[in-house]
Amino acid sequence: MYLTSEKKQEFFKTHGKSEKDTGSPEGQIALFTFRIAHLTEHLKNNKKDYGTQRSLVALVSKRRKLLNYLIKIDIMRYRSIVKELGLRK
């Protein structure tokens, strides 16, 4: 599998408060970004995989909602996560 539990813990450790803090918006955004990149590569090879395409759109939407939430509560945290992950609107 492309995403092991050790990899998840690494995301939450580097972007969240700790590796046990799986609910932080920064950790979830980092995890969604990794999954989005993986699905995008998959869709480049499998253009007619519409189920994966639908789940990719759903993930992008979830990440956008979390980013909007982060803008509302703390703009500095939003700017730091966007800079770290290299995201754009």
PDB file of N, CA, C and O in Angstrom:
ATOM      1  N   MET A   1       0.837  -1.183   0.000  1.00  0.00           N
ATOM      2  CA  MET A   1       0.000   0.000   0.000  1.00  0.00           C
ATOM      3  C   MET A   1       0.881   1.245   0.000  1.00  0.00           C
ATOM      4  O   MET A   1       1.970   1.241   0.574  1.00  0.00           O
ATOM      5  N   TYR A   2       0.424   2.271  -0.622  1.00  0.00           N
ATOM      6  CA  TYR A   2       1.233   3.469  -0.786  1.00  0.00           C
ATOM      7  C   TYR A   2       1.304   4.318   0.476  1.00  0.00           C
ATOM      8  O   TYR A   2       2.214   5.136   0.614  1.00  0.00           O
ATOM      9  N   LEU A   3       0.361   4.138   1.401  1.00  0.00           N
ATOM     10  CA  LEU A   3       0.325   4.961   2.598  1.00  0.00           C
ATOM     11  C   LEU A   3       0.305   4.061   3.831  1.00  0.00           C
ATOM     12  O   LEU A   3      -0.731   3.497   4.183  1.00  0.00           O
ATOM     13  N   THR A   4       1.453   3.935   4.478  1.00  0.00           N
ATOM     14  CA  THR A   4       1.554   3.089   5.660  1.00  0.00           C
ATOM     15  C   THR A   4       1.282   3.924   6.906  1.00  0.00           C
ATOM     16  O   THR A   4       1.236   5.153   6.844  1.00  0.00           O
ATOM     17  N   SER A   5       1.104   3.252   8.025  1.00  0.00           N
ATOM     18  CA  SER A   5       0.828   3.967   9.267  1.00  0.00           C
ATOM     19  C   SER A   5       2.050   4.777   9.709  1.00  0.00           C
ATOM     20  O   SER A   5       1.902   5.821  10.345  1.00  0.00           O
ATOM     21  N   GLU A   6       3.249   4.304   9.377  1.00  0.00           N
ATOM     22  CA  GLU A   6       4.448   5.065   9.717  1.00  0.00           C
ATOM     23  C   GLU A   6       4.501   6.382   8.930  1.00  0.00           C
ATOM     24  O   GLU A   6       4.905   7.420   9.454  1.00  0.00           O
ATOM     25  N   LYS A   7       4.085   6.312   7.666  1.00  0.00           N
ATOM     26  CA  LYS A   7       4.056   7.504   6.826  1.00  0.00           C
ATOM     27  C   LYS A   7       3.033   8.516   7.364  1.00  0.00           C
ATOM     28  O   LYS A   7       3.291   9.720   7.382  1.00  0.00           O
ATOM     29  N   LYS A   8       1.877   8.018   7.799  1.00  0.00           N
ATOM     30  CA  LYS A   8       0.862   8.891   8.386  1.00  0.00           C
ATOM     31  C   LYS A   8       1.391   9.558   9.647  1.00  0.00           C
ATOM     32  O   LYS A   8       1.218  10.762   9.836  1.00  0.00           O
ATOM     33  N   GLN A   9       2.035   8.779  10.511  1.00  0.00           N
ATOM     34  CA  GLN A   9       2.591   9.341  11.737  1.00  0.00           C
ATOM     35  C   GLN A   9       3.621  10.413  11.430  1.00  0.00           C
ATOM     36  O   GLN A   9       3.722  11.409  12.146  1.00  0.00           O
ATOM     37  N   GLU A  10       4.388  10.208  10.362  1.00  0.00           N
ATOM     38  CA  GLU A  10       5.383  11.201   9.961  1.00  0.00           C
ATOM     39  C   GLU A  10       4.710  12.513   9.554  1.00  0.00           C
ATOM     40  O   GLU A  10       5.179  13.593   9.913  1.00  0.00           O
ATOM     41  N   PHE A  11       3.609  12.415   8.803  1.00  0.00           N
ATOM     42  CA  PHE A  11       2.871  13.624   8.407  1.00  0.00           C
ATOM     43  C   PHE A  11       2.362  14.371   9.628  1.00  0.00           C
ATOM     44  O   PHE A  11       2.516  15.589   9.721  1.00  0.00           O
ATOM     45  N   PHE A  12       1.756  13.649  10.566  1.00  0.00           N
ATOM     46  CA  PHE A  12       1.187  14.293  11.737  1.00  0.00           C
ATOM     47  C   PHE A  12       2.274  14.818  12.668  1.00  0.00           C
ATOM     48  O   PHE A  12       2.065  15.798  13.382  1.00  0.00           O
ATOM     49  N   LYS A  13       3.435  14.165  12.662  1.00  0.00           N
ATOM     50  CA  LYS A  13       4.530  14.627  13.509  1.00  0.00           C
ATOM     51  C   LYS A  13       5.142  15.911  12.955  1.00  0.00           C
ATOM     52  O   LYS A  13       5.463  16.821  13.719  1.00  0.00           O
ATOM     53  N   THR A  14       5.307  15.992  11.633  1.00  0.00           N
ATOM     54  CA  THR A  14       5.950  17.170  11.056  1.00  0.00           C
ATOM     55  C   THR A  14       4.997  18.353  10.911  1.00  0.00           C
ATOM     56  O   THR A  14       5.417  19.503  11.038  1.00  0.00           O
ATOM     57  N   HIS A  15       3.719  18.084  10.646  1.00  0.00           N
ATOM     58  CA  HIS A  15       2.798  19.185  10.394  1.00  0.00           C
ATOM     59  C   HIS A  15       1.811  19.425  11.534  1.00  0.00           C
ATOM     60  O   HIS A  15       1.232  20.508  11.621  1.00  0.00           O
ATOM     61  N   GLY A  16       1.610  18.451  12.398  1.00  0.00           N
ATOM     62  CA  GLY A  16       0.695  18.614  13.526  1.00  0.00           C
ATOM     63  C   GLY A  16       1.468  18.930  14.789  1.00  0.00           C
ATOM     64  O   GLY A  16       2.655  19.254  14.743  1.00  0.00           O
ATOM     65  N   LYS A  17       0.788  18.834  15.911  1.00  0.00           N
ATOM     66  CA  LYS A  17       1.441  19.096  17.192  1.00  0.00           C
ATOM     67  C   LYS A  17       2.273  17.904  17.644  1.00  0.00           C
ATOM     68  O   LYS A  17       3.354  18.067  18.210  1.00  0.00           O
ATOM     69  N   SER A  18       1.755  16.693  17.388  1.00  0.00           N
ATOM     70  CA  SER A  18       2.483  15.467  17.707  1.00  0.00           C
ATOM     71  C   SER A  18       2.007  14.379  16.765  1.00  0.00           C
ATOM     72  O   SER A  18       1.080  14.589  15.984  1.00  0.00           O
ATOM     73  N   GLU A  19       2.640  13.218  16.837  1.00  0.00           N
ATOM     74  CA  GLU A  19       2.228  12.134  15.939  1.00  0.00           C
ATOM     75  C   GLU A  19       0.901  11.523  16.372  1.00  0.00           C
ATOM     76  O   GLU A  19       0.270  10.819  15.584  1.00  0.00           O
ATOM     77  N   LYS A  20       0.464  11.773  17.595  1.00  0.00           N
ATOM     78  CA  LYS A  20      -0.826  11.280  18.071  1.00  0.00           C
ATOM     79  C   LYS A  20      -1.960  12.251  17.733  1.00  0.00           C
ATOM     80  O   LYS A  20      -3.131  11.876  17.798  1.00  0.00           O
ATOM     81  N   ASP A  21      -1.623  13.496  17.373  1.00  0.00           N
ATOM     82  CA  ASP A  21      -2.629  14.518  17.092  1.00  0.00           C
ATOM     83  C   ASP A  21      -3.066  14.420  15.636  1.00  0.00           C
ATOM     84  O   ASP A  21      -2.542  15.118  14.768  1.00  0.00           O
ATOM     85  N   THR A  22      -4.028  13.546  15.384  1.00  0.00           N
ATOM     86  CA  THR A  22      -4.483  13.320  14.014  1.00  0.00           C
ATOM     87  C   THR A  22      -5.591  14.271  13.603  1.00  0.00           C
ATOM     88  O   THR A  22      -6.009  14.265  12.445  1.00  0.00           O
ATOM     89  N   GLY A  23      -6.074  15.083  14.526  1.00  0.00           N
ATOM     90  CA  GLY A  23      -7.190  15.968  14.226  1.00  0.00           C
ATOM     91  C   GLY A  23      -6.793  17.371  13.841  1.00  0.00           C
ATOM     92  O   GLY A  23      -7.656  18.178  13.498  1.00  0.00           O
ATOM     93  N   SER A  24      -5.508  17.689  13.886  1.00  0.00           N
ATOM     94  CA  SER A  24      -5.098  19.057  13.561  1.00  0.00           C
ATOM     95  C   SER A  24      -5.304  19.322  12.068  1.00  0.00           C
ATOM     96  O   SER A  24      -5.025  18.450  11.245  1.00  0.00           O
ATOM     97  N   PRO A  25      -5.784  20.498  11.715  1.00  0.00           N
ATOM     98  CA  PRO A  25      -6.018  20.805  10.303  1.00  0.00           C
ATOM     99  C   PRO A  25      -4.750  20.719   9.460  1.00  0.00           C
ATOM    100  O   PRO A  25      -4.798  20.294   8.306  1.00  0.00           O
ATOM    101  N   GLU A  26      -3.614  21.122  10.034  1.00  0.00           N
ATOM    102  CA  GLU A  26      -2.359  21.082   9.276  1.00  0.00           C
ATOM    103  C   GLU A  26      -1.976  19.666   8.903  1.00  0.00           C
ATOM    104  O   GLU A  26      -1.568  19.412   7.770  1.00  0.00           O
ATOM    105  N   GLY A  27      -2.103  18.731   9.850  1.00  0.00           N
ATOM    106  CA  GLY A  27      -1.781  17.335   9.571  1.00  0.00           C
ATOM    107  C   GLY A  27      -2.713  16.723   8.542  1.00  0.00           C
ATOM    108  O   GLY A  27      -2.281  15.978   7.663  1.00  0.00           O
ATOM    109  N   GLN A  28      -3.998  17.043   8.658  1.00  0.00           N
ATOM    110  CA  GLN A  28      -4.959  16.520   7.694  1.00  0.00           C
ATOM    111  C   GLN A  28      -4.725  17.082   6.300  1.00  0.00           C
ATOM    112  O   GLN A  28      -4.845  16.363   5.308  1.00  0.00           O
ATOM    113  N   ILE A  29      -4.390  18.365   6.223  1.00  0.00           N
ATOM    114  CA  ILE A  29      -4.114  18.985   4.924  1.00  0.00           C
ATOM    115  C   ILE A  29      -2.888  18.347   4.283  1.00  0.00           C
ATOM    116  O   ILE A  29      -2.878  18.096   3.078  1.00  0.00           O
ATOM    117  N   ALA A  30      -1.854  18.082   5.082  1.00  0.00           N
ATOM    118  CA  ALA A  30      -0.653  17.433   4.551  1.00  0.00           C
ATOM    119  C   ALA A  30      -0.968  16.024   4.055  1.00  0.00           C
ATOM    120  O   ALA A  30      -0.479  15.608   3.005  1.00  0.00           O
ATOM    121  N   LEU A  31      -1.779  15.296   4.806  1.00  0.00           N
ATOM    122  CA  LEU A  31      -2.160  13.945   4.401  1.00  0.00           C
ATOM    123  C   LEU A  31      -2.991  13.969   3.121  1.00  0.00           C
ATOM    124  O   LEU A  31      -2.763  13.166   2.217  1.00  0.00           O
ATOM    125  N   PHE A  32      -3.950  14.885   3.041  1.00  0.00           N
ATOM    126  CA  PHE A  32      -4.767  15.011   1.835  1.00  0.00           C
ATOM    127  C   PHE A  32      -3.905  15.387   0.634  1.00  0.00           C
ATOM    128  O   PHE A  32      -4.140  14.900  -0.472  1.00  0.00           O
ATOM    129  N   THR A  33      -2.920  16.240   0.837  1.00  0.00           N
ATOM    130  CA  THR A  33      -2.044  16.653  -0.264  1.00  0.00           C
ATOM    131  C   THR A  33      -1.267  15.466  -0.804  1.00  0.00           C
ATOM    132  O   THR A  33      -1.119  15.322  -2.018  1.00  0.00           O
ATOM    133  N   PHE A  34      -0.767  14.612   0.085  1.00  0.00           N
ATOM    134  CA  PHE A  34      -0.058  13.409  -0.346  1.00  0.00           C
ATOM    135  C   PHE A  34      -0.975  12.487  -1.136  1.00  0.00           C
ATOM    136  O   PHE A  34      -0.591  11.965  -2.183  1.00  0.00           O
ATOM    137  N   ARG A  35      -2.197  12.286  -0.626  1.00  0.00           N
ATOM    138  CA  ARG A  35      -3.148  11.413  -1.312  1.00  0.00           C
ATOM    139  C   ARG A  35      -3.567  11.992  -2.666  1.00  0.00           C
ATOM    140  O   ARG A  35      -3.743  11.249  -3.631  1.00  0.00           O
ATOM    141  N   ILE A  36      -3.727  13.315  -2.737  1.00  0.00           N
ATOM    142  CA  ILE A  36      -4.092  13.966  -3.995  1.00  0.00           C
ATOM    143  C   ILE A  36      -2.988  13.782  -5.030  1.00  0.00           C
ATOM    144  O   ILE A  36      -3.266  13.509  -6.197  1.00  0.00           O
ATOM    145  N   ALA A  37      -1.747  13.930  -4.607  1.00  0.00           N
ATOM    146  CA  ALA A  37      -0.630  13.740  -5.531  1.00  0.00           C
ATOM    147  C   ALA A  37      -0.586  12.301  -6.049  1.00  0.00           C
ATOM    148  O   ALA A  37      -0.318  12.066  -7.227  1.00  0.00           O
ATOM    149  N   HIS A  38      -0.852  11.339  -5.156  1.00  0.00           N
ATOM    150  CA  HIS A  38      -0.841   9.934  -5.570  1.00  0.00           C
ATOM    151  C   HIS A  38      -1.962   9.648  -6.569  1.00  0.00           C
ATOM    152  O   HIS A  38      -1.737   8.979  -7.577  1.00  0.00           O
ATOM    153  N   LEU A  39      -3.161  10.147  -6.297  1.00  0.00           N
ATOM    154  CA  LEU A  39      -4.288   9.907  -7.201  1.00  0.00           C
ATOM    155  C   LEU A  39      -4.096  10.616  -8.542  1.00  0.00           C
ATOM    156  O   LEU A  39      -4.528  10.114  -9.580  1.00  0.00           O
ATOM    157  N   THR A  40      -3.456  11.769  -8.520  1.00  0.00           N
ATOM    158  CA  THR A  40      -3.195  12.488  -9.762  1.00  0.00           C
ATOM    159  C   THR A  40      -2.258  11.690 -10.663  1.00  0.00           C
ATOM    160  O   THR A  40      -2.469  11.611 -11.873  1.00  0.00           O
ATOM    161  N   GLU A  41      -1.225  11.101 -10.071  1.00  0.00           N
ATOM    162  CA  GLU A  41      -0.314  10.262 -10.853  1.00  0.00           C
ATOM    163  C   GLU A  41      -1.037   9.025 -11.389  1.00  0.00           C
ATOM    164  O   GLU A  41      -0.797   8.597 -12.518  1.00  0.00           O
ATOM    165  N   HIS A  42      -1.917   8.461 -10.577  1.00  0.00           N
ATOM    166  CA  HIS A  42      -2.681   7.297 -11.021  1.00  0.00           C
ATOM    167  C   HIS A  42      -3.569   7.653 -12.214  1.00  0.00           C
ATOM    168  O   HIS A  42      -3.685   6.875 -13.161  1.00  0.00           O
ATOM    169  N   LEU A  43      -4.188   8.821 -12.164  1.00  0.00           N
ATOM    170  CA  LEU A  43      -5.094   9.223 -13.243  1.00  0.00           C
ATOM    171  C   LEU A  43      -4.361   9.590 -14.529  1.00  0.00           C
ATOM    172  O   LEU A  43      -4.953   9.559 -15.607  1.00  0.00           O
ATOM    173  N   LYS A  44      -3.086   9.935 -14.428  1.00  0.00           N
ATOM    174  CA  LYS A  44      -2.315  10.201 -15.642  1.00  0.00           C
ATOM    175  C   LYS A  44      -2.149   8.927 -16.462  1.00  0.00           C
ATOM    176  O   LYS A  44      -2.105   8.975 -17.691  1.00  0.00           O
ATOM    177  N   ASN A  45      -2.057   7.794 -15.781  1.00  0.00           N
ATOM    178  CA  ASN A  45      -1.898   6.514 -16.472  1.00  0.00           C
ATOM    179  C   ASN A  45      -3.229   5.859 -16.806  1.00  0.00           C
ATOM    180  O   ASN A  45      -3.329   5.121 -17.787  1.00  0.00           O
ATOM    181  N   ASN A  46      -4.254   6.122 -15.998  1.00  0.00           N
ATOM    182  CA  ASN A  46      -5.560   5.491 -16.162  1.00  0.00           C
ATOM    183  C   ASN A  46      -6.621   6.569 -16.359  1.00  0.00           C
ATOM    184  O   ASN A  46      -7.328   6.936 -15.421  1.00  0.00           O
ATOM    185  N   LYS A  47      -6.721   7.057 -17.554  1.00  0.00           N
ATOM    186  CA  LYS A  47      -7.570   8.212 -17.836  1.00  0.00           C
ATOM    187  C   LYS A  47      -9.058   7.927 -17.669  1.00  0.00           C
ATOM    188  O   LYS A  47      -9.825   8.855 -17.412  1.00  0.00           O
ATOM    189  N   LYS A  48      -9.487   6.687 -17.807  1.00  0.00           N
ATOM    190  CA  LYS A  48     -10.912   6.365 -17.748  1.00  0.00           C
ATOM    191  C   LYS A  48     -11.348   5.821 -16.387  1.00  0.00           C
ATOM    192  O   LYS A  48     -12.438   5.261 -16.269  1.00  0.00           O
ATOM    193  N   ASP A  49     -10.529   5.975 -15.383  1.00  0.00           N
ATOM    194  CA  ASP A  49     -10.868   5.520 -14.037  1.00  0.00           C
ATOM    195  C   ASP A  49     -11.700   6.611 -13.354  1.00  0.00           C
ATOM    196  O   ASP A  49     -11.175   7.449 -12.621  1.00  0.00           O
ATOM    197  N   TYR A  50     -12.991   6.579 -13.610  1.00  0.00           N
ATOM    198  CA  TYR A  50     -13.867   7.658 -13.163  1.00  0.00           C
ATOM    199  C   TYR A  50     -14.158   7.597 -11.660  1.00  0.00           C
ATOM    200  O   TYR A  50     -14.462   8.624 -11.053  1.00  0.00           O
ATOM    201  N   GLY A  51     -14.073   6.440 -11.070  1.00  0.00           N
ATOM    202  CA  GLY A  51     -14.248   6.326  -9.622  1.00  0.00           C
ATOM    203  C   GLY A  51     -13.138   7.044  -8.878  1.00  0.00           C
ATOM    204  O   GLY A  51     -13.384   7.763  -7.910  1.00  0.00           O
ATOM    205  N   THR A  52     -11.910   6.840  -9.344  1.00  0.00           N
ATOM    206  CA  THR A  52     -10.776   7.524  -8.748  1.00  0.00           C
ATOM    207  C   THR A  52     -10.857   9.021  -9.004  1.00  0.00           C
ATOM    208  O   THR A  52     -10.501   9.825  -8.143  1.00  0.00           O
ATOM    209  N   GLN A  53     -11.319   9.383 -10.168  1.00  0.00           N
ATOM    210  CA  GLN A  53     -11.462  10.803 -10.499  1.00  0.00           C
ATOM    211  C   GLN A  53     -12.460  11.479  -9.556  1.00  0.00           C
ATOM    212  O   GLN A  53     -12.247  12.608  -9.114  1.00  0.00           O
ATOM    213  N   ARG A  54     -13.531  10.782  -9.261  1.00  0.00           N
ATOM    214  CA  ARG A  54     -14.546  11.327  -8.359  1.00  0.00           C
ATOM    215  C   ARG A  54     -13.993  11.471  -6.944  1.00  0.00           C
ATOM    216  O   ARG A  54     -14.256  12.469  -6.272  1.00  0.00           O
ATOM    217  N   SER A  55     -13.231  10.481  -6.490  1.00  0.00           N
ATOM    218  CA  SER A  55     -12.650  10.569  -5.146  1.00  0.00           C
ATOM    219  C   SER A  55     -11.573  11.645  -5.071  1.00  0.00           C
ATOM    220  O   SER A  55     -11.379  12.258  -4.021  1.00  0.00           O
ATOM    221  N   LEU A  56     -10.871  11.877  -6.181  1.00  0.00           N
ATOM    222  CA  LEU A  56      -9.883  12.954  -6.216  1.00  0.00           C
ATOM    223  C   LEU A  56     -10.555  14.314  -6.043  1.00  0.00           C
ATOM    224  O   LEU A  56     -10.066  15.158  -5.293  1.00  0.00           O
ATOM    225  N   VAL A  57     -11.657  14.523  -6.724  1.00  0.00           N
ATOM    226  CA  VAL A  57     -12.391  15.784  -6.605  1.00  0.00           C
ATOM    227  C   VAL A  57     -12.911  15.963  -5.173  1.00  0.00           C
ATOM    228  O   VAL A  57     -12.900  17.072  -4.639  1.00  0.00           O
ATOM    229  N   ALA A  58     -13.359  14.880  -4.565  1.00  0.00           N
ATOM    230  CA  ALA A  58     -13.842  14.950  -3.184  1.00  0.00           C
ATOM    231  C   ALA A  58     -12.711  15.308  -2.225  1.00  0.00           C
ATOM    232  O   ALA A  58     -12.911  16.098  -1.302  1.00  0.00           O
ATOM    233  N   LEU A  59     -11.523  14.734  -2.434  1.00  0.00           N
ATOM    234  CA  LEU A  59     -10.369  15.044  -1.577  1.00  0.00           C
ATOM    235  C   LEU A  59      -9.944  16.496  -1.717  1.00  0.00           C
ATOM    236  O   LEU A  59      -9.632  17.157  -0.726  1.00  0.00           O
ATOM    237  N   VAL A  60      -9.932  16.992  -2.946  1.00  0.00           N
ATOM    238  CA  VAL A  60      -9.563  18.381  -3.175  1.00  0.00           C
ATOM    239  C   VAL A  60     -10.563  19.299  -2.470  1.00  0.00           C
ATOM    240  O   VAL A  60     -10.176  20.318  -1.897  1.00  0.00           O
ATOM    241  N   SER A  61     -11.837  18.941  -2.511  1.00  0.00           N
ATOM    242  CA  SER A  61     -12.861  19.724  -1.846  1.00  0.00           C
ATOM    243  C   SER A  61     -12.686  19.712  -0.329  1.00  0.00           C
ATOM    244  O   SER A  61     -12.828  20.748   0.320  1.00  0.00           O
ATOM    245  N   LYS A  62     -12.379  18.552   0.236  1.00  0.00           N
ATOM    246  CA  LYS A  62     -12.145  18.454   1.677  1.00  0.00           C
ATOM    247  C   LYS A  62     -10.952  19.303   2.088  1.00  0.00           C
ATOM    248  O   LYS A  62     -10.999  20.006   3.097  1.00  0.00           O
ATOM    249  N   ARG A  63      -9.875  19.236   1.296  1.00  0.00           N
ATOM    250  CA  ARG A  63      -8.692  20.029   1.614  1.00  0.00           C
ATOM    251  C   ARG A  63      -8.991  21.519   1.539  1.00  0.00           C
ATOM    252  O   ARG A  63      -8.525  22.294   2.375  1.00  0.00           O
ATOM    253  N   ARG A  64      -9.776  21.923   0.528  1.00  0.00           N
ATOM    254  CA  ARG A  64     -10.140  23.334   0.382  1.00  0.00           C
ATOM    255  C   ARG A  64     -10.965  23.816   1.580  1.00  0.00           C
ATOM    256  O   ARG A  64     -10.778  24.935   2.060  1.00  0.00           O
ATOM    257  N   LYS A  65     -11.882  22.959   2.061  1.00  0.00           N
ATOM    258  CA  LYS A  65     -12.691  23.313   3.226  1.00  0.00           C
ATOM    259  C   LYS A  65     -11.822  23.474   4.471  1.00  0.00           C
ATOM    260  O   LYS A  65     -12.036  24.391   5.264  1.00  0.00           O
ATOM    261  N   LEU A  66     -10.850  22.592   4.644  1.00  0.00           N
ATOM    262  CA  LEU A  66      -9.946  22.711   5.786  1.00  0.00           C
ATOM    263  C   LEU A  66      -9.093  23.970   5.679  1.00  0.00           C
ATOM    264  O   LEU A  66      -8.851  24.641   6.682  1.00  0.00           O
ATOM    265  N   LEU A  67      -8.635  24.295   4.473  1.00  0.00           N
ATOM    266  CA  LEU A  67      -7.854  25.510   4.292  1.00  0.00           C
ATOM    267  C   LEU A  67      -8.694  26.747   4.578  1.00  0.00           C
ATOM    268  O   LEU A  67      -8.201  27.697   5.185  1.00  0.00           O
ATOM    269  N   ASN A  68      -9.949  26.753   4.153  1.00  0.00           N
ATOM    270  CA  ASN A  68     -10.838  27.878   4.453  1.00  0.00           C
ATOM    271  C   ASN A  68     -11.070  28.009   5.953  1.00  0.00           C
ATOM    272  O   ASN A  68     -11.117  29.121   6.480  1.00  0.00           O
ATOM    273  N   TYR A  69     -11.214  26.884   6.639  1.00  0.00           N
ATOM    274  CA  TYR A  69     -11.365  26.896   8.092  1.00  0.00           C
ATOM    275  C   TYR A  69     -10.125  27.482   8.745  1.00  0.00           C
ATOM    276  O   TYR A  69     -10.225  28.272   9.683  1.00  0.00           O
ATOM    277  N   LEU A  70      -8.967  27.099   8.254  1.00  0.00           N
ATOM    278  CA  LEU A  70      -7.716  27.576   8.832  1.00  0.00           C
ATOM    279  C   LEU A  70      -7.530  29.069   8.607  1.00  0.00           C
ATOM    280  O   LEU A  70      -6.959  29.754   9.455  1.00  0.00           O
ATOM    281  N   ILE A  71      -8.006  29.582   7.475  1.00  0.00           N
ATOM    282  CA  ILE A  71      -7.954  31.029   7.221  1.00  0.00           C
ATOM    283  C   ILE A  71      -8.780  31.758   8.277  1.00  0.00           C
ATOM    284  O   ILE A  71      -8.360  32.793   8.794  1.00  0.00           O
ATOM    285  N   LYS A  72      -9.954  31.216   8.595  1.00  0.00           N
ATOM    286  CA  LYS A  72     -10.852  31.883   9.537  1.00  0.00           C
ATOM    287  C   LYS A  72     -10.298  31.910  10.950  1.00  0.00           C
ATOM    288  O   LYS A  72     -10.449  32.909  11.653  1.00  0.00           O
ATOM    289  N   ILE A  73      -9.651  30.814  11.384  1.00  0.00           N
ATOM    290  CA  ILE A  73      -9.213  30.771  12.774  1.00  0.00           C
ATOM    291  C   ILE A  73      -7.826  31.369  12.993  1.00  0.00           C
ATOM    292  O   ILE A  73      -7.590  32.004  14.022  1.00  0.00           O
ATOM    293  N   ASP A  74      -6.902  31.179  12.044  1.00  0.00           N
ATOM    294  CA  ASP A  74      -5.538  31.700  12.228  1.00  0.00           C
ATOM    295  C   ASP A  74      -4.852  31.813  10.871  1.00  0.00           C
ATOM    296  O   ASP A  74      -4.454  30.806  10.287  1.00  0.00           O
ATOM    297  N   ILE A  75      -4.716  33.029  10.376  1.00  0.00           N
ATOM    298  CA  ILE A  75      -4.154  33.269   9.040  1.00  0.00           C
ATOM    299  C   ILE A  75      -2.662  32.894   8.986  1.00  0.00           C
ATOM    300  O   ILE A  75      -2.166  32.497   7.932  1.00  0.00           O
ATOM    301  N   MET A  76      -1.955  33.016  10.101  1.00  0.00           N
ATOM    302  CA  MET A  76      -0.523  32.694  10.100  1.00  0.00           C
ATOM    303  C   MET A  76      -0.302  31.184   9.944  1.00  0.00           C
ATOM    304  O   MET A  76       0.621  30.763   9.245  1.00  0.00           O
ATOM    305  N   ARG A  77      -1.128  30.384  10.579  1.00  0.00           N
ATOM    306  CA  ARG A  77      -1.027  28.931  10.412  1.00  0.00           C
ATOM    307  C   ARG A  77      -1.348  28.548   8.975  1.00  0.00           C
ATOM    308  O   ARG A  77      -0.715  27.656   8.410  1.00  0.00           O
ATOM    309  N   TYR A  78      -2.332  29.222   8.382  1.00  0.00           N
ATOM    310  CA  TYR A  78      -2.686  28.975   6.988  1.00  0.00           C
ATOM    311  C   TYR A  78      -1.505  29.281   6.072  1.00  0.00           C
ATOM    312  O   TYR A  78      -1.152  28.478   5.208  1.00  0.00           O
ATOM    313  N   ARG A  79      -0.909  30.433   6.267  1.00  0.00           N
ATOM    314  CA  ARG A  79       0.222  30.830   5.411  1.00  0.00           C
ATOM    315  C   ARG A  79       1.401  29.885   5.553  1.00  0.00           C
ATOM    316  O   ARG A  79       2.075  29.578   4.569  1.00  0.00           O
ATOM    317  N   SER A  80       1.657  29.417   6.776  1.00  0.00           N
ATOM    318  CA  SER A  80       2.799  28.521   6.972  1.00  0.00           C
ATOM    319  C   SER A  80       2.564  27.161   6.302  1.00  0.00           C
ATOM    320  O   SER A  80       3.482  26.610   5.695  1.00  0.00           O
ATOM    321  N   ILE A  81       1.351  26.617   6.406  1.00  0.00           N
ATOM    322  CA  ILE A  81       1.091  25.304   5.800  1.00  0.00           C
ATOM    323  C   ILE A  81       1.084  25.407   4.283  1.00  0.00           C
ATOM    324  O   ILE A  81       1.539  24.486   3.605  1.00  0.00           O
ATOM    325  N   VAL A  82       0.578  26.508   3.735  1.00  0.00           N
ATOM    326  CA  VAL A  82       0.569  26.693   2.294  1.00  0.00           C
ATOM    327  C   VAL A  82       1.997  26.810   1.774  1.00  0.00           C
ATOM    328  O   VAL A  82       2.325  26.281   0.711  1.00  0.00           O
ATOM    329  N   LYS A  83       2.836  27.502   2.527  1.00  0.00           N
ATOM    330  CA  LYS A  83       4.240  27.665   2.125  1.00  0.00           C
ATOM    331  C   LYS A  83       5.000  26.340   2.212  1.00  0.00           C
ATOM    332  O   LYS A  83       5.787  26.009   1.325  1.00  0.00           O
ATOM    333  N   GLU A  84       4.760  25.588   3.283  1.00  0.00           N
ATOM    334  CA  GLU A  84       5.448  24.301   3.474  1.00  0.00           C
ATOM    335  C   GLU A  84       5.110  23.305   2.371  1.00  0.00           C
ATOM    336  O   GLU A  84       5.986  22.620   1.844  1.00  0.00           O
ATOM    337  N   LEU A  85       3.826  23.237   2.033  1.00  0.00           N
ATOM    338  CA  LEU A  85       3.365  22.232   1.071  1.00  0.00           C
ATOM    339  C   LEU A  85       3.402  22.727  -0.375  1.00  0.00           C
ATOM    340  O   LEU A  85       3.241  21.937  -1.304  1.00  0.00           O
ATOM    341  N   GLY A  86       3.611  24.017  -0.565  1.00  0.00           N
ATOM    342  CA  GLY A  86       3.682  24.557  -1.915  1.00  0.00           C
ATOM    343  C   GLY A  86       2.318  24.588  -2.603  1.00  0.00           C
ATOM    344  O   GLY A  86       2.223  24.349  -3.807  1.00  0.00           O
ATOM    345  N   LEU A  87       1.277  24.879  -1.852  1.00  0.00           N
ATOM    346  CA  LEU A  87      -0.076  24.916  -2.414  1.00  0.00           C
ATOM    347  C   LEU A  87      -0.362  26.292  -2.993  1.00  0.00           C
ATOM    348  O   LEU A  87       0.298  27.276  -2.659  1.00  0.00           O
ATOM    349  N   ARG A  88      -1.351  26.337  -3.858  1.00  0.00           N
ATOM    350  CA  ARG A  88      -1.840  27.602  -4.400  1.00  0.00           C
ATOM    351  C   ARG A  88      -3.348  27.498  -4.516  1.00  0.00           C
ATOM    352  O   ARG A  88      -3.908  26.403  -4.567  1.00  0.00           O
ATOM    353  N   LYS A  89      -3.994  28.646  -4.556  1.00  0.00           N
ATOM    354  CA  LYS A  89      -5.458  28.635  -4.555  1.00  0.00           C
ATOM    355  C   LYS A  89      -6.010  28.422  -5.925  1.00  0.00           C
ATOM    356  O   LYS A  89      -7.228  28.386  -6.100  1.00  0.00           O
TER     357      LYS A  89
END
